[in-house]
Amino acid sequence: MQYKEIHFDEIDSTNTYLKNTYRLLDNFTFASTDYQSHGKGRNDRIWNSDKGENLMFSFLIKDEPLLKLAPIISLLSAVEVAKALETYKIKDVSIKWPNDVIIGDKKVCGILAEGELPNYLVVGIGINVNQKVFPEGLRRPATSIYNVLNKEISISELKEKLFPSIVNNLINLDSNNYLEYFRNHNYLLNRRVRVLVNNEIFIGEVIGIDDNFCLQILSHDILLHIDSGEIEIL
């Protein structure tokens, strides 16, 4: 399936752009940029990135069957990013539920899905590609493809790998393949975590991912199936 791409030298936020113009744009329109002045992370956090060093983009979903999968689109997107990273022979790639891609113990990619259902969904993805130095005091230590491989990677080449893969695999969705990959690359598996859900805190051990892509946490002999929430590793 074809997709459309719009590229900006600089913009406030590719997520914001697609949210504001979704009525005028086609399904699977990608907006990418060299620099975001107001890049977004989860819970109104700021996503900082050096200009021209990383791959920052968002894509628009207006397809009704995919909109019904909105709760798991971030996870599916994380699988696509992780698979793309592995094509560069990067080892120890994993996914931290629900929306981060990790290399070793460092974050290389963050994902933020926003939308107005049932009208549209926007998925924003930031991948650290060639940035070498990251700010101190980040919630999770960061890395980049460059720092792992010790060489620069073509951002346009990464786009050419990733964009068609996202479109083709989401349109021809095989949930079992996504689920199998995620279970085999679950960064939180066997870790003790604290999760905040609806202002209630649970503490337990992550034991897996269920068939609905929910995080399974064993807490005081109770098996929880978490479909959303803030996760903190203890």
Secondary structure, 3 states (H helix, E strand, C coil): CCCEEEEECCECCHHHHHHHHHHHCCCCEEEEECCECCCECHHHCECCCCCCCCEEEEEEECCHHHHCCHHHHHHHHHHHHHHHHHCCCCCCEEEECCCEEEECCEEEEEEEEEEECCCEEEEEEEECCCCCCCCCCCCCCECCHHHHHCCCCCHHHHHHHHHHHHHHHHHCCCHHHHHHHHHHCECCCCCEEEEEECCEEEEEEEEEECCCCCEEEEECCEEEEECCCEEEEC
